[in-house]
Amino acid sequence: MNQYYLTEWRALTKATEVTLHLYTVPLKDPSSRNTQGGKLIFHLNKLNNFQPMVFFDQYIASFEEIKQWGDETFLQYEARPISPSRNVERTLLERLLKKQLERLAHPNYMMNRGKFRSKQAHPQSTSGLIIYPALDLNVNVSETAEIVFGFDLTHQFEYRENLLQQIKRDPKSVSAGIRVIDSTHPKSYEYEFVEVAPYRANEVSPIMKCSIIDYFAKKDPKRIITPDTLVVHVKDRNNQILPYLPEQLKQSCSFETIPARHLGAVNRIIKLSPDARMSKLMPEALALIGRLPMLQFERQDVRAARLGYSIQTLPSPRLRFGKGRTTSYAKTGLKQGGVFETGEATVSFFVDPKLRDHQKLQVLEFINKLKTTSERFGVTLNVSHKPKGLSQKLPSDFLQTEDILYQLKSIPQHFEGVVVVIAEEASLQHSYQAIKRQFGGKQDVVTQCVELHDRVLNSEDTLYNILLGIYVKAGLQPWILGEPLHSDCFVGLDVSHENGKHAAGIIQIIGKDGAMIKQKALSTSEAGEKISSETMREIVYDTLHAFEEQYGHAPKHITFHRDGFGREDLTLIDSILSPREIQFDYVEILKNINRRMAIHEDEWKTSQGLSYTKERMGYLLSTNPHARVGMAKPLKVVQQTTTLPFEAILTDVYRLSFMHVHSLLKTRLPITTHYADLSSTFHNRGLLNANTEHEEALPFV
């Protein structure tokens, strides 16, 4: 018999049964309460034998009385359970339980960027990287006093070489602002690199008032440091400059920063099958969490039904293609019926001058394949002759020049329609961002970049994906849903964060068939996580206008999909829609949730469409990749409103995950939040024109 599991363990003990020692402390400067709290906790930890304690706002909490305060004071002291209705007290208990676990896990685990890394685990190495498995745990205390632990198995990455070795190998790669980690410390402190210090290890540091050698003579007398060893300066989170030996540091590494050429080797290590991941994760996580002496657990309370979830498997929707053909598989639909919206598309080819001579035949073969296959799908590619004026004018190394951004400025005027850039791998690696910035960001010209290699020439799937990219950038709809959605209109919302910039992105999906009528990356920058009232008002008006332009009447119901936690003013939305007799729902789509869903029979497995729901919240598996690709990650869907039944909300999210019309690949996110994310990211990077005329196309895929 199948058993349905969720990597979520609920304690039998309620939050109201756990006594905390709570202290209210004075704040000298309310605007810097986090910095003050951090410093105070650091000081109290040293005075109290590193007793687990945490802070939030102006409160400090511990499971034991804090007896030593030194010169510090507190305004009020209470020993009592928390009040679950108070967010600040729930947060204190959540933080304290994890802090207590850190203490209990020592010495078997070390903490690394908030993750539990087992000292017994054997790291693997590839491509100059060391890869460690780690447990990622989070604690949630609810307003009903339930204590729930979520957990997942993740991986952490370190460069094999330390900062000293990196400086000697490539000095230019170590510049001010890069993140570095003290990998010798159990907590792996992270810093910002400032500079190589103007003094060596045997010279007095003006910051420390002694030399590095003298410092370690007291701290670690057995350590031998050569006199002329380099010293570097780093900056901590409080902007304090610290001297460091570069051999103790490594450049910070995450999956996002790993070079593309190494991802294949890395993925072969970290992409675990459901059985491999769950077989390791479940016993290790439960053994670790079960160490907490103040909580009691039942071993069966990781089963979805025991946790109060309803279990259901949603059916895959039918997709409608050309010639009235319907199927659940995009490739089958294209082969049998072609695209839903047939017609013509103007394209221009921008060929890497390096390919002009020695690979001219392969380029022509590829272009002919595109044209004939597209004709079969029902779309005629009209090839523009405008680029011919450029054909012999560009030098062979044009796409690899140092000032490529400048060189591209006069190029877009020679193209029209969708510009298909065909280039060598090295050329695209060097010029991709510049092409997208100059063509898309500056000139509002949409581009489809193609790296010419054997797979492009010989893979049917790759050819189909390139054509789909051209179609959606030309404003054509490759397929629609064959079954109606529950809402008339869907709006995807996201705030992208990059290099201190925040921008709202929006993709609107109009109609019950999932077809997109308009996308827009708003030029208004946001102050933080929350979409401002002004921006939200513009989004709602844009939505109404676009729908009415298409259908000649207002929608009866709109569903807003928010990528991440929604902090927006729902009363504002209601104040705009209610007078127009339009109902709405507001739904959070959370993609990084520290949970896994799995079925256990003879071994662990996953199933596409599997959902666990409870009231107006649910977990959803929208994909089921092959075991060699890894284990499916669930989405968390939270309905903030109560208009439609939650089952309808979840079903629509699942169906919209089949509407990524730019690719054959099934994506786990609904088109709403995925395209909103891409849109706002492109906008932040300057790759998308803020006043684009391509509002019925997808220039960011």
C-alpha positions in Angstrom: 0.0 0.0 0.0 1.3 3.4 -0.9 2.2 5.8 1.9 2.2 9.6 1.1 4.9 11.6 2.9 5.8 15.2 3.3 9.2 16.3 4.7 7.4 18.2 7.5 7.4 16.9 11.1 4.8 18.2 13.6 5.6 18.1 17.3 3.1 16.6 19.7 4.1 19.4 22.1 2.3 22.7 21.6 4.1 26.0 21.8 2.0 27.0 24.8 3.6 24.1 26.7 7.2 25.3 26.3 8.5 27.9 28.8 10.8 30.6 27.5 12.8 33.1 29.5 11.9 36.4 27.8 13.8 39.7 28.2 12.8 43.1 27.0 16.0 45.2 26.3 16.4 48.9 25.7 17.1 50.2 22.2 19.4 53.1 21.8 18.6 53.5 18.2 15.3 51.9 16.9 16.4 52.2 13.3 19.4 49.8 13.9 17.7 47.3 16.2 19.1 44.3 14.3 22.7 45.5 14.7 22.2 46.3 18.3 20.5 42.9 19.0 23.3 41.0 17.2 26.0 42.7 19.2 24.1 42.2 22.5 23.6 38.5 21.8 27.3 38.1 20.9 28.3 39.7 24.2 25.8 37.7 26.3 26.8 34.5 24.7 30.4 34.9 25.8 29.3 35.8 29.3 27.0 32.7 29.6 29.1 29.9 28.2 27.5 30.2 24.7 24.1 29.3 26.1 21.6 29.2 23.1 19.7 32.5 22.9 18.1 34.6 20.2 16.8 38.1 19.6 14.0 39.7 17.6 13.0 43.3 17.7 13.8 44.4 21.3 13.3 41.0 22.8 15.8 38.2 23.8 14.7 34.6 24.5 16.4 31.5 25.9 15.3 28.2 27.3 17.3 28.9 30.4 17.6 32.0 32.5 20.4 34.3 31.4 22.3 35.0 34.6 25.3 37.0 33.5 24.6 40.4 32.0 27.8 42.2 32.7 27.3 45.9 32.0 24.1 45.3 30.0 20.6 45.7 31.4 17.0 44.6 30.6 13.8 46.4 31.2 11.5 43.4 31.9 11.9 39.7 32.5 9.3 36.9 32.2 9.4 33.1 32.3 6.4 31.9 30.4 5.1 30.2 27.2 4.7 32.4 24.2 1.4 34.0 23.1 0.8 32.3 19.7 -1.2 35.3 18.5 1.9 37.5 18.7 4.2 37.2 15.6 7.2 38.5 17.5 6.9 35.7 20.1 6.3 33.0 17.5 9.5 34.2 15.7 11.5 34.0 18.9 10.5 30.4 19.5 11.2 29.5 15.9 14.7 30.9 16.1 15.4 29.5 19.5 14.4 26.0 18.6 16.8 26.1 15.6 19.5 27.6 17.7 19.0 24.9 20.3 19.4 22.3 17.6 22.7 23.8 16.5 24.0 23.4 20.1 22.7 19.8 20.4 24.0 18.9 16.9 27.6 19.8 17.9 30.1 18.1 17.4 28.5 15.8 14.8 27.4 18.8 12.6 28.9 22.1 11.7 26.7 25.1 10.7 27.3 26.5 7.3 25.2 29.4 6.1 22.3 28.2 8.2 22.5 24.6 7.0 23.5 21.5 9.1 26.6 19.9 7.5 27.4 16.5 8.8 31.1 16.0 9.7 30.7 12.3 8.9 29.5 13.0 5.3 32.0 12.4 2.6 32.3 15.4 0.2 32.7 14.8 -3.5 34.8 16.9 -5.8 34.7 17.9 -9.4 35.9 20.8 -11.6 37.8 22.5 -8.8 34.8 22.4 -6.5 34.1 20.5 -3.2 30.5 19.5 -2.8 29.0 18.8 0.6 25.5 17.4 1.4 23.7 19.4 4.1 20.4 19.4 5.9 18.2 22.5 5.5 15.8 22.9 8.4 13.2 25.5 9.2 10.7 25.9 12.1 7.2 27.2 11.8 5.1 28.1 14.9 1.4 28.7 13.9 -1.2 30.9 15.6 -2.8 27.7 16.8 0.4 26.9 18.7 1.5 24.0 16.4 5.3 23.5 16.0 6.3 22.2 12.6 9.7 21.4 11.2 10.3 21.4 7.5 13.4 19.8 6.1 15.2 19.0 2.9 18.6 17.6 1.7 20.6 20.2 -0.1 24.2 20.7 -1.3 26.8 23.3 -0.5 29.7 24.2 -2.6 33.3 25.3 -1.9 36.2 26.1 -4.2 39.1 23.8 -3.7 41.7 26.6 -3.7 41.8 29.1 -0.9 42.1 32.9 -1.5 45.9 32.9 -1.2 46.1 30.3 -4.0 43.6 32.2 -6.1 45.5 35.5 -5.7 48.7 33.8 -6.8 46.9 32.1 -9.8 44.8 35.0 -11.0 45.1 38.3 -9.1 42.5 40.0 -11.2 39.8 37.5 -10.1 40.1 38.8 -6.5 38.6 42.2 -6.5 36.8 44.5 -4.0 33.2 43.5 -3.3 33.5 39.7 -3.9 32.1 37.5 -1.1 34.5 35.3 0.8 34.0 32.7 3.5 36.1 31.7 6.5 35.9 28.0 5.8 38.1 27.2 8.8 35.5 28.4 11.2 32.7 26.0 12.3 30.0 28.6 11.3 31.7 29.6 8.0 31.4 33.4 8.5 30.9 35.3 5.2 32.6 38.6 4.5 33.1 41.1 1.7 36.6 41.3 0.4 38.1 44.8 0.6 41.8 44.7 -0.4 45.2 43.1 0.0 46.6 44.8 3.1 49.6 47.1 2.7 51.5 45.1 5.3 52.6 41.5 5.9 52.0 39.0 8.7 55.0 40.1 10.7 54.2 43.8 10.6 51.9 45.6 13.0 48.3 45.9 11.8 46.9 49.4 12.6 43.5 47.7 13.1 44.7 45.0 15.6 47.5 47.1 17.1 49.7 44.0 16.7 51.0 41.7 14.0 49.1 38.7 12.7 52.0 36.5 13.9 51.7 38.0 17.5 47.9 37.5 17.4 48.2 33.8 16.6 51.1 33.4 19.1 48.5 33.9 21.8 45.5 32.2 20.1 47.3 29.2 18.5 50.9 29.0 19.6 51.6 25.8 17.5 50.6 27.6 14.3 53.6 28.5 12.1 53.2 31.7 9.9 56.0 32.8 7.6 56.9 36.5 8.2 56.1 37.7 4.6 52.7 36.1 4.4 50.1 38.2 2.7 47.3 39.8 4.8 43.9 40.8 3.4 41.2 43.1 4.7 37.5 42.0 4.7 34.3 43.7 5.9 31.7 42.0 8.1 28.0 42.6 8.1 28.4 45.6 10.4 31.0 47.2 8.0 33.8 46.5 10.4 37.2 46.0 8.7 39.0 42.8 9.8 42.5 41.6 8.9 42.7 38.0 7.7 45.2 35.5 6.4 44.0 34.7 2.9 44.7 31.0 3.4 41.8 30.9 5.8 39.4 32.3 3.2 37.8 31.0 0.1 35.7 32.9 -2.5 32.0 32.2 -1.7 30.4 29.7 -4.1 26.8 28.8 -4.8 25.0 26.9 -7.5 24.1 30.1 -9.3 27.8 31.2 -9.5 29.1 27.9 -10.9 30.4 28.4 -14.5 28.0 26.8 -17.1 30.8 24.6 -18.4 30.9 22.8 -15.0 27.2 22.4 -14.4 27.0 19.0 -16.1 29.6 17.4 -13.8 28.0 19.1 -10.7 24.5 18.0 -11.6 25.6 14.4 -11.9 26.5 14.6 -8.2 23.7 16.7 -6.7 20.7 15.5 -8.8 19.6 12.6 -6.7 16.7 10.3 -7.5 13.7 10.3 -5.2 14.8 7.0 -3.6 18.4 8.2 -3.1 17.4 11.6 -1.6 14.6 10.4 0.6 16.5 7.3 1.9 19.2 9.6 3.2 17.0 12.6 4.2 14.3 11.0 6.3 16.3 9.1 8.9 19.0 11.8 9.3 16.5 14.7 9.6 14.2 12.9 12.1 17.2 11.8 14.2 18.5 15.4 14.4 15.1 17.0 15.1 14.2 14.3 17.7 17.1 15.5 19.9 15.2 18.4 21.2 14.4 17.5 24.8 11.6 20.1 25.3 9.5 18.6 22.4 7.9 15.2 21.8 7.2 13.7 18.4 5.3 10.8 16.9 7.3 9.0 14.2 4.2 8.7 12.0 3.6 12.4 11.9 5.5 12.9 8.6 2.7 11.3 6.6 0.5 13.7 4.8 -2.8 12.3 6.1 -1.5 12.3 9.7 -0.6 16.0 9.2 -4.1 16.8 8.2 -3.7 17.1 4.4 -6.1 15.8 1.8 -4.4 13.8 -0.9 -5.3 14.1 -4.5 -3.7 13.6 -7.9 -4.7 16.2 -10.5 -5.2 15.1 -14.1 -3.0 16.7 -16.8 -4.9 19.1 -19.0 -5.5 18.7 -22.7 -3.7 21.2 -24.9 -5.2 22.5 -28.2 -3.0 22.8 -31.3 -3.7 23.5 -34.9 -6.3 21.5 -37.0 -8.3 21.0 -33.8 -5.9 18.4 -32.3 -5.7 18.0 -28.5 -3.1 16.2 -26.5 -1.3 16.6 -23.1 2.1 16.6 -24.8 3.4 19.6 -26.7 5.7 17.7 -29.1 2.9 15.3 -30.1 0.5 18.3 -30.6 3.0 20.1 -32.9 3.6 17.0 -35.0 0.0 16.2 -35.4 -1.6 19.6 -35.7 1.1 22.3 -35.9 0.6 25.5 -33.9 -2.7 26.8 -32.8 -2.2 30.3 -34.2 -0.9 30.0 -37.8 0.3 32.7 -40.0 3.5 34.5 -40.9 6.5 35.7 -39.0 9.3 38.0 -40.2 12.8 36.9 -39.3 16.3 38.3 -39.8 19.4 36.2 -39.5 22.5 37.7 -37.8 25.2 35.2 -38.5 28.5 35.3 -36.5 31.1 36.4 -39.0 33.3 33.5 -37.7 30.8 31.1 -39.3 30.7 33.1 -42.5 33.4 31.2 -44.3 34.2 27.8 -42.7 30.6 26.8 -41.7 28.5 28.6 -44.3 26.9 25.3 -45.5 25.9 24.3 -41.9 24.3 27.7 -41.4 22.3 27.4 -44.7 21.3 23.8 -43.7 20.0 25.0 -40.4 18.1 27.9 -41.9 16.4 25.6 -44.4 15.4 23.2 -41.7 13.8 26.1 -39.7 11.9 27.2 -42.7 10.6 23.8 -43.8 9.7 22.6 -40.3 7.9 25.9 -39.6 5.9 25.6 -42.8 4.8 22.2 -41.6 3.7 23.7 -38.3 1.6 26.3 -40.2 3.9 29.4 -39.9 5.7 30.9 -42.9 9.0 32.4 -42.0 9.5 35.5 -44.2 13.3 36.0 -44.2 14.3 39.7 -44.4 17.0 40.7 -46.9 18.0 43.8 -44.9 21.0 42.2 -43.2 22.7 41.6 -46.5 24.2 45.0 -46.3 26.2 43.8 -43.3 27.3 40.4 -44.7 30.9 41.3 -45.7 31.5 44.4 -43.6 32.0 42.9 -40.1 35.4 41.4 -39.1 35.5 37.7 -38.2 36.1 38.4 -34.5 33.2 41.0 -34.3 31.3 39.2 -31.6 34.4 38.7 -29.5 35.7 42.3 -29.5 36.4 43.9 -26.1 34.1 46.9 -26.9 31.2 44.7 -28.3 28.6 46.8 -26.6 29.8 49.9 -28.5 30.2 47.9 -31.8 26.6 46.7 -31.6 25.1 50.2 -31.4 24.8 50.7 -35.2 23.8 47.1 -35.9 20.0 46.8 -35.0 18.9 49.1 -37.8 20.0 46.5 -40.4 17.4 44.0 -39.1 13.6 43.6 -38.8 11.2 41.1 -37.2 12.6 38.5 -34.9 16.4 38.5 -35.1 17.9 35.0 -35.0 21.5 35.3 -33.9 23.5 32.2 -35.0 27.0 32.1 -33.4 29.8 30.0 -32.1 29.7 29.1 -28.4 32.7 31.4 -27.5 31.1 34.3 -29.4 27.8 33.9 -27.6 29.4 33.6 -24.2 31.2 36.9 -24.8 28.4 38.8 -26.5 25.1 37.4 -25.2 24.4 40.1 -22.6 25.6 42.9 -25.0 23.3 41.7 -27.8 20.3 41.5 -25.4 21.1 44.9 -23.9 21.6 46.7 -27.2 19.0 45.0 -29.4 16.3 44.4 -26.7 17.0 47.0 -23.9 18.0 49.9 -26.1 16.4 49.3 -29.5 13.4 47.2 -28.6 14.4 44.5 -31.1 13.6 40.9 -30.1 16.3 38.3 -30.5 16.6 34.5 -30.5 20.2 33.4 -29.9 21.3 30.0 -31.3 24.6 28.4 -30.6 25.5 26.4 -33.7 26.7 22.9 -32.9 25.8 19.3 -33.8 22.8 19.1 -31.5 21.2 22.1 -33.2 21.6 20.5 -36.6 20.6 17.0 -35.6 18.1 17.3 -32.7 14.4 17.5 -33.5 13.6 18.8 -30.0 16.2 21.6 -30.2 14.8 22.6 -33.6 11.3 22.7 -32.2 12.4 24.8 -29.2 14.1 27.4 -31.4 10.9 27.7 -33.5 8.8 28.1 -30.4 11.0 30.9 -29.3 10.6 32.6 -32.6 6.9 32.2 -32.6 6.3 33.7 -29.1 8.6 36.5 -29.9 6.6 37.2 -33.1 3.4 37.3 -31.0 2.0 33.9 -32.2 0.3 31.5 -29.7 1.7 27.9 -30.3 -1.1 26.2 -28.2 -3.9 27.0 -25.8 -5.7 25.0 -23.1 -8.3 22.6 -24.3 -10.2 22.9 -21.0 -11.5 26.2 -19.5 -9.9 27.7 -16.4 -12.0 28.8 -13.4 -11.1 32.5 -13.7 -11.5 34.9 -16.6 -8.1 36.5 -16.3 -4.8 35.7 -14.5 -2.2 38.3 -13.6 1.4 37.2 -12.6 3.3 39.5 -10.2 6.9 39.5 -9.2 9.5 41.8 -7.7 13.0 41.1 -9.0 16.0 41.8 -6.8 19.4 42.3 -8.3 22.3 44.5 -7.3 20.1 46.5 -5.0 17.5 47.1 -7.7 13.9 46.1 -7.3 11.4 46.1 -10.2 7.9 44.7 -10.6 7.3 42.5 -13.5 3.9 41.4 -14.9 2.6 38.9 -17.3 -1.1 38.8 -18.0 -2.8 35.7 -19.2 -6.2 36.7 -20.6 -9.1 34.3 -21.0 -10.1 30.9 -19.8 -7.9 29.2 -22.5 -4.6 30.3 -20.9 -3.5 32.4 -24.0 -1.4 35.5 -23.3 -2.6 38.8 -24.7 -0.2 41.2 -23.0 3.0 41.3 -21.0 4.5 44.4 -19.5 7.6 44.9 -17.4 6.8 48.0 -15.3 9.5 50.7 -15.4 8.6 51.7 -11.8 11.3 50.5 -9.4 10.0 49.1 -6.1 11.4 50.0 -2.7 11.6 46.4 -1.5 9.7 43.1 -1.4 6.2 44.8 -1.6 4.7 46.1 -4.8 3.7 49.7 -4.1 0.1 50.9 -4.1 0.8 53.1 -7.1 2.2 50.2 -9.1 -0.6 47.8 -8.0 -3.2 50.4 -9.1 -1.5 50.6 -12.5 -1.4 46.8 -12.8 -5.2 46.5 -12.1 -6.1 49.2 -14.6 -3.8 47.7 -17.2 -5.4 44.3 -16.7 -8.9 45.7 -17.1 -8.0 47.7 -20.2 -6.3 44.8 -21.9 -9.2 42.4 -21.2 -11.8 44.8 -22.4 -9.7 45.5 -25.6 -9.7 41.8 -26.4 -13.2 40.8 -25.4 -15.3 43.9 -25.4 -16.4 43.5 -21.8 -15.0 43.4 -18.3 -13.9 40.1 -16.6 -16.2 38.7 -14.0 -13.2 37.3 -11.9 -9.5 37.9 -11.8 -6.9 35.8 -10.2 -3.6 37.4 -9.1 -0.6 35.0 -8.8 2.2 36.5 -6.6 5.7 35.0 -6.9 6.6 34.7 -3.3 5.0 36.1 -0.2 2.3 38.7 -0.9 2.5 41.8 1.2 0.3 43.9 -1.0 -2.8 45.9 -0.1 -5.7 43.7 -1.0 -8.2 46.3 0.2 -6.9 48.6 -2.6 -7.5 46.0 -5.2 -11.0 45.5 -3.8 -11.7 49.2 -3.9 -11.0 49.3 -7.6 -12.8 46.0 -8.6 -15.9 46.0 -6.3 -17.6 49.1 -7.8 -17.2 47.3 -11.2 -18.7 44.1 -9.7 -15.5 42.2 -10.4 -14.5 39.5 -8.0 -10.8 38.5 -7.4 -8.5 36.0 -5.7 -5.0 36.7 -4.5 -2.7 33.6 -4.5 0.9 33.2 -3.4 3.1 30.8 -5.4 6.1 29.8 -3.3 8.8 27.8 -5.2 11.6 27.4 -2.6 9.9 25.9 0.4 12.2 23.4 2.0 9.8 20.5 1.5 9.6 17.3 -0.5 6.6 15.2 -1.4 7.1 11.5 -1.9 5.2 8.2 -2.1 6.7 5.1 -0.5 5.9 1.6 -1.6 8.9 -0.6 -2.3 11.0 2.5 -2.8 10.5 6.3 -2.8 9.0 7.9 -5.9 7.1 11.0 -7.0 4.0 11.5 -9.1 3.1 14.5 -11.4 -0.1 16.2 -10.3 0.1 14.9 -6.7 -1.3 17.5 -4.2 -1.6 17.8 -0.4 -4.2 20.4 0.6 -5.4 21.8 3.9 -8.0 24.6 3.9 -6.7 27.4 1.6 -3.1 26.0 1.3 -1.6 23.2 -0.6 1.6 21.6 -1.9 1.7 20.5 -5.6 4.1 18.4 -7.6 3.7 19.8 -11.1 6.5 17.7 -12.7 7.9 14.2 -12.4 11.4 14.1 -14.0 13.4 11.0 -14.7 15.3 9.7 -11.7 18.6 10.6 -13.3 17.5 14.3 -13.6 16.7 14.4 -9.9 13.6 14.6 -7.6 10.7 16.9 -8.3 10.4 20.0 -6.1 6.9 20.9 -5.0 5.2 24.3 -5.1 3.4 25.8 -2.1 0.2 27.5 -3.1 -1.5 29.8 -0.6 -4.9 31.5 -1.2 -5.1 34.8 0.6 -8.8 35.4 -0.4 -11.9 33.2 -0.3 -13.8 33.8 -3.5 -13.1 30.6 -5.5 -12.8 27.2 -3.9 -9.2 26.3 -3.2 -9.4 23.2 -5.4 -10.2 25.5 -8.3 -7.3 27.7 -7.5 -4.8 24.8 -7.3 -6.2 23.2 -10.5 -5.7 26.4 -12.4 -2.1 26.7 -11.1 -1.4 23.2 -12.3 -3.0 23.7 -15.7 -1.0 27.0 -16.3 2.2 25.1 -15.6 1.6 23.5 -19.1 1.4 26.8 -20.8 5.1 27.6 -21.2 4.7 28.0 -24.9 8.3 28.9 -25.7 9.6 25.3 -25.0 8.7 21.6 -25.1 10.0 21.2 -21.6 7.4 20.9 -18.9 8.1 23.6 -16.2 7.0 23.3 -12.6 5.8 26.9 -12.2 2.6 28.4 -13.7 3.2 30.6 -16.7 2.0 33.6 -14.6 4.8 33.8 -12.0 7.5 32.2 -14.2 7.1 34.8 -17.0 6.7 37.6 -14.5 10.0 36.5 -12.9 11.8 36.5 -16.3 10.2 39.8 -17.2 11.3 41.7 -14.1 14.8 40.1 -14.2 15.3 41.1 -17.8 14.0 44.6 -16.9 16.5 44.9 -14.0 19.4 43.9 -16.1 18.5 46.4 -18.8 17.7 43.7 -21.4 14.1 44.6 -21.9 12.9 48.0 -23.2 10.7 49.7 -20.6 8.5 51.1 -23.4 8.4 48.0 -25.5 6.0 47.7 -28.4 6.1 43.9 -28.1 3.5 43.6 -25.4 1.8 40.7 -27.1 5.1 38.8 -27.4 7.6 37.2 -25.0 11.0 38.9 -25.6 12.5 37.6 -22.3 12.4 33.8 -23.0 
